[in-house]
Amino acid sequence: MPWTTSSPGLHQRPLRDSEAGMAAIVTTERPFAREPIKIHAIANFTTRHDSDKVIEALKDAWKALRLLKSPDIATTVTNEVKQYQVPSPTDLEAWLDRTFLVSPSGTSVQSAIRSMQQHLEPLPVLQILSRSTNDGIFKGSLILYISHWRTEAAGAFKVVNDLFDYAADLLTGTNTRQALSKYTPGSEVHLLTPAVEDMLMPDATTTPESKARVEKHFDDYYSKLPCIDFPMQGNESDAFSTVKVHRRVYTPSSTSNLIRACKSKGISITSAIHSAYLGAVWALADKPEKRNRNYASLMPAQVRTRLPKSSPYRDQGCWSAAQMLMLTLPPGQDFLTRAQDLRRQYQLADRETWLYEDAREISAQVTQMGTKTPPDQPVSVPWFTGLGLLDGETIVSEHGNKDITVEDLDGWADPLAPGIVLRLWTFRGKLNIHVVWNAAYHGDQQIRELMDAIDKTLADELDIDIDIEETKKEEY
């Protein structure tokens, strides 16, 4: 549905099925400030420019992103209506003061995030941390906090990429300053994005054939429930606790060897790791009978990079580009069969019908899952997301004439419930396997056993050496 003007400068459109459910998480009153599944995208970067100049460039870049490319970062939601107000100069400064934060030098990422968890803020927020300024090199961390209804993990990193592009140009170039000087209020409105189903099916409605096709896909998923779960300590009614992250960064040579080995087997690196992950989950089941359960889970497939290169939305990050696949597997498959089966199921996302005929019905079916899921479905689910090659089209490591270098990336959605999320990506030639969970429901030893099992399976099944460059364990 297109954006409409309800009063001078105020533009709005109703939320669609793909947005409304998660937006309700943010807008519904709750007894705590911490926002469920809020995305935290973290980039560690370096630059040789002066710290004051860097911070000024990043602040102006945040403004440029709103006015020149992605006004969605300043939208609000009221009664399931998404709104954008064209800002006056005073409004723009107030928005910057509210959403662009600079922490005192030496503030850690962990302490910054813990502090932000205590504040209720529905708008996307950018926080800049300065780690050190040795040898003329500014070392900083950038944290983007953004609600999950607005975008997905890859979209959040895309926003960060655009920000660094603008900042690099502001440090040494003139294009962004010239564009900002020519800005006229309201000229950004045409950049506001539709919901994903309106983007994919702007003039189309769901056909009976599409409805039947999507219902069959979802019915197969429901028929496989209750599914295998991940062992939980305590009870789901226990109060949530801190976020924990276990991330392994693999050497470039191990990453290259893994890619070659997967190709020789006719599988992808994503399906190989997904298969190893699920094999470990079945092996770690806390009751023998659970090992006979199916795997059944939603997995977001990336729409943004499947759009035509001519699409104006392919280059924007602040819209939710996730369209769900309903993955199912029987127990007892060997590693290779499972990886091949997963890869085959992923390929549904490449079909024209899935993209351009089924989008509305997929979003509608997802909204019905709360009433259709059986009551004995476990709450502690092993989720999986593959982000692929991040520095392919999502976020590059060098910006400008090497004015800003992104050294490392991390990211997660705040888990306030049982279940774990395994996410993988490749950046700067290194595979990252990353698990996030809530400390109230799962223990460190469980996760370490899971990660060790994944490494062993990949090494044994693909006959390669798995070399870990770095293991990062964080608590927020």
N, C-alpha and C positions, 0 to 999 in steps of 0.2 A: 504494500500500500504506500502511495507517495506521501511525502511530507506536505503538510498544509500550514498555512499561516493563520493563527487564531487571533492574533493581535499584533500591532506593529513590532517587528523584531522577534516575535515568539513563533517558533516553528515546532510542529509536533506530528507524531504518528503513533498509532497504537502498537504495543508490543505484539509480536507474533508468537506462535507456539514454541519456536526454537529459543525464544528469549524469556518468556513470561515465567516459566517455572523457576529458573535460577534467579531471576530478578526479584521474585517474591521472597527468596531467602534474605535478600538485602533489605527490602522495604518492610517486611513484617517485623513487628516489635518483638524483641527478645530480651531476656534478663541480663545479657552480657554484651560488651561492645565488640568482641572479636567476631569477625565475619566468616562464616563457613565457606570453605573452598575459595577463599580470596587468593588470587594469583600473586606471587612474589617473584618477580624476574630480576635477577642480580647479575650485574656485569662489573667485573674488575677491569680497570683500564689505566693506561698511562699516556702521558703527553709531556712534551718539553716546554710547554707554555706556562707562564706564571699562574699560580693558583687562583688569584683574584680574577684574572682574565678568563680562566677556564670556567669558573663558576658563573661569571657574567654571561659567557657564551652559552652555557647550558641553560641558563634561565631564559635567555632570548630564544634559544632553540625550542624550548617548551612552548613559548608564546607563538613562535613561527609554526610549530606543528599544529596548533589549534587553528590559526588564522589562514594558513596556506595549504594545508593538506588533510588534516584529520580533526574537524570540529567535534567529532563524536567523543573526544576525550573530555569535553565539557558539557555533555548532555546529562540530564537528570530524569528521574522517573517518578510520576505521580499517578496513582490509580491506573496502573498498567498502560500509561501513556508516556512515551519518550519525548522529551522536550529539549529544545535548544534555544537559548536566548542570545541574540546578537549583542555583544557587549559594548557598552560605552567605555571610554578610556578609564573611568573610575572602576567600572565593573571588571575590566580586564586586569587591573592592578590588584583588585580584591581577590580575583580568582588565582592569580599568581602567588599572592601571599598565602593563600589557603592550600595550594597544591604543590608548590615548589619549596622544598625544605632543604636547608643546609645544616648539617650537624657539626658540632665542635670538632676540631682536628683531633684525631685519635679515637673517635667513636667507632666501636666495632659494629660489624653488620649484625651480630647477634643482639647486642644491646639496643641498636636502632629498631630492629624488628620487634623486640619484646615491648619496647615503649609504644610503638605504633599499634600493637595489639590491644592496648588499653583505650584506644580512641575510636569512636564511631565516625567513619568518613566514607560516604558512598561515592565520592568522586575519585577518579584516578589521581594518585599522588606520586610525585617524583622526589626522591630523597638522595642527596649527594653527601658522601663521606670522603674525607681526606685521610689517607693512611700514613703517608710520609711524603716529604719533598727533598729527598737526598739526591745529590749529584745533579741538581737542576731538573730532575724528573718528577713530575706530579703523578702520584699514584693514588687513585681514587676508586671508590665503589659507587655504583649507581643502583638504586633499588626502585623498581616500579611496582607499586601496589595497585592492582586493578581487579575489579569484580569479575567473576567468571562469566556472568551473563553478557558482559561486554565483548569478550574475546576468549581465545584459548591460548595455550602456552606458546605456540608458534607465533600467534598474533601479537602477544605481549613482547616477544623478542623483536618482532618486526617494528613495533612502536619504538623500542629502544634503538634499533638500527637507524630509523628515520631521525631520531633525536641526535644521535652522534653525527649523522651526515650534515644536519643543519649546524651543529656546534662546530664541526671542523671547518665548514665554509665561513662561519662567523669569525673564527680565529684568524684566518688568512685570506679569505676571499671577499667578494662583494655581492654575489647574487642574492643571498638571503636578505641582507640589509636593504638592497634595492627593492626586493619584492615586498618587504615589510613597509617600506616608505610609500609604496604605491597602494597599499591595502585600503580598501573602502569598506565601511561597515556593511556586513551582509554578503559580501562577495564570496564568503566561504560556504554559504548555505547549500550551494549545489553539490558540495562535497559530502554532505551528510549521507550515510549509508542506509539502504533498506535492510530488512531482515534477510537471512540467507535464503529462505524459501521464495521471497519476492525477487531476490537477485537472480535465482536460478530459473524461476517460472514467472516472469513479470506479467505475462498476459495469458497464462494457462491455469486451468483448474485440474484437479485430480480426476482422472478417468476411471471408469469401473475396472479396466485392466490394471491400472496402476494400483488401485486400492487392493485388488486381489493379490497382486504380486507382493506388495509390502506386508499385507496381513499374513501371507504364507511365511514370509521371512520371520516375522515376530512370533507366529504360532509355533514355529520350529524351536525358537528360543524358549518359550514358555513350557514346551513339552519336555525340556531337558532339566527343569527345576524340580527339587532344590539341587543346587550345584555344589561343587567342591568349594570349601571355604579355606581361609587361612587361620590357623589356630589363634585363639584369643585368650589373653589372660584377664581375669576379672570378669566383669559383666558389662553389657552394653549400656546399662543405666548408670555406670560409674561416671563421675565428673571427668570431662576431658582434661588433658594436661598439656605438656609442651610438645612442640613439633620436633621430631627427630629425623635426621637425614643421614643416610649412608651412601656415599658415592665413590665409585671406583673409576679412575681415569686410566685407560690402557695406552701403552706405548704406540707410536705411529706404526712400527713394524708389526706388532701384534694385530693392530686394526687392519692393516693391509693384508696380512696373512688370513685373517678371518674372512674378509671380503672375498678373497680368491677362493678359499675353501668352500664358502657358501655357494659361489657361482658354479664351481665344479660339481656340486650336488644338486643344482637346479633349485636352490632355495635362496631367500634373501637374508641379509644379516638380521633384519627385524624379525622374520619368522623363526630364524635359528635361535635367537635369544629368547623370544616368546616361548618357543618349544622347551628350551632348557629351563626356563622359569616355571612353566606349568609342571614339568616333570618333577622339579623340586617341591612344588606345592603339594602334589599328590603324595610324594614321599614323606612330607612333614605332617600329614594329616594326623590329628590327635586321636582318632578312632579308626580302627581297621575298616569298618563298613563305609567310611567316607571315601576311601580309595576307590570305591566302585561308583562314585558319583560322576556325572558329566561335568565338563567345564562349560559354562554359559555366562557370557558377559557382554556388556556394551563396550565398544571401542570406537573412539572418535576417528573418523577419516578426514583428512585435510582437503577442504574444498578450494581454498585460496589458490594453491599452486595447480589446481586442475582447471581453473578458469582460463579462457583464451588470453593470450598476452595483450590483446587489445582492450581487455576489460579494465575500466577505471578502478575497480575494487581489488584487483590482484595486488596492487602496490600499497594498499592500505592495511594497517594492522588492527585497528580498533573496531572490529566486527567479528562476531563469532562464526568462524569458518569450519566448525566441527559438525559433521553429519554422521549419525551413528550407524555403525555396523553391529549386528547381533551375532557374535561368534559362538559357535558350539563345537565341542569335541567329545568323543567318547573316552572313557578311561582305557588304559591298557595299550595305547598306541606306542610304538617305539619313537625315538627322537626324530628320525628322518621323516617318517610317515606323518607325524604330528606337524612338523615344520612345513611339509608340502601341503598339507590340508589347510593350515593357517594361511599360507601364501595364496592358495586358491580362493579362500574366503575374502582376503583383502582385496582381490581383484574386482570384486563387485563394485568397488568405489570408482573404477575406471570406466564403467559402462555409462553410455549416454543416457539410458533410461533412468538409472539411479540418480544421476545429476539433474537432469532437466525434465523428468516426468514424475519422479517419485518424491521429490523434496518435501512437498507439502504434507503428503501422507506419512512420511517418516517422522516429521516433527509432530504431527497429530498423534501418531501411535506412541511416541515416547511420553507424551503427556498422560497417557492412559495406563502407564506401567504401574503406578501406585495402586490402582484398583484391580489389575489383572495378575499381579505377582502373587503367588500363593503364600499363605502365612508362615509356612515352614522354610521359606527361603532364608538362608543365613545372612547376617548383617555384616560379617567380616569377610569381605570379598577381595580376591586378589586382582586388582585392576592393572591394566597395561596400556601404555601409550608410547608410540614410536614417533619421534620428531624428525628422524632422518638426518640428512646433511644440513646442519643449520647454516653453515657459511656457503651454501649453494645459492639460495634465494632469500633466506630469512634474515640473517645478520652476518655481515662481513667483519673480518678482524681489523682491517685497515680503513680509516676514514680520512677523506681529503688526501693531501700529499703526505701521508703517514702522520698527520697532525694528531690523531687519536688512534691508539691501538687497543683493541679489546683483547685482553690476555686470557680471560676465563669467563665462563657463564655458569649460572646455576638457576634453578627455578622450581617452584612447587606451588600447589594449591593447599591452603591451610586445612589439614584434616582434623575435624572435631569429632569424628566417629570411628568405630572399629573398621578395620580393613587397611590394606597397604596398596600403594601405587608404585609400580615399577615403570620407570621412564628411561628411554635411551635416546641418545643423539650422538652425532659426530661433529666436532668443532676443532679447527686447526689440525686436522688429520688424526685426532684422537677420539676413540670411542669412549663414551661416558655411559655407565649403567648406574642408575640412581633410584634409590628406594626412599619413600617418605611415609611416615606413620605417626600416630599419636602415642606418646609414651604411656598413656593410661591403659592401652589395650594390647600392646605388643612389646616384647623385650629385645634388647640388643643381641642376645645370643641367638634368638630365632632368626633375626635378619642376617647375622653373620653366617649362620649355617646355610641360609637360602643363597646368599651371594657366593659362598664357597662351592655350593652344589652346582650353581650355574657355570662357574669357571671350569669346574672339573668336567661337566658334561660337554661343554664346548671343546675342551682340549681332547677328551677321549673320542668323541664322536667325529670330530673333524680332523683329528690327528695333527694338531698344531700346538705350539707353545703359547700360553697365555701369560703375558707379562704386564703387571700392573705398575704404572708409573707413579701413581699416588692414590691413597685412600683418604677420603675426607669424611669425618664424622662430626656432625654439628647438631646443636640443640638450640631451639628458639623458644 
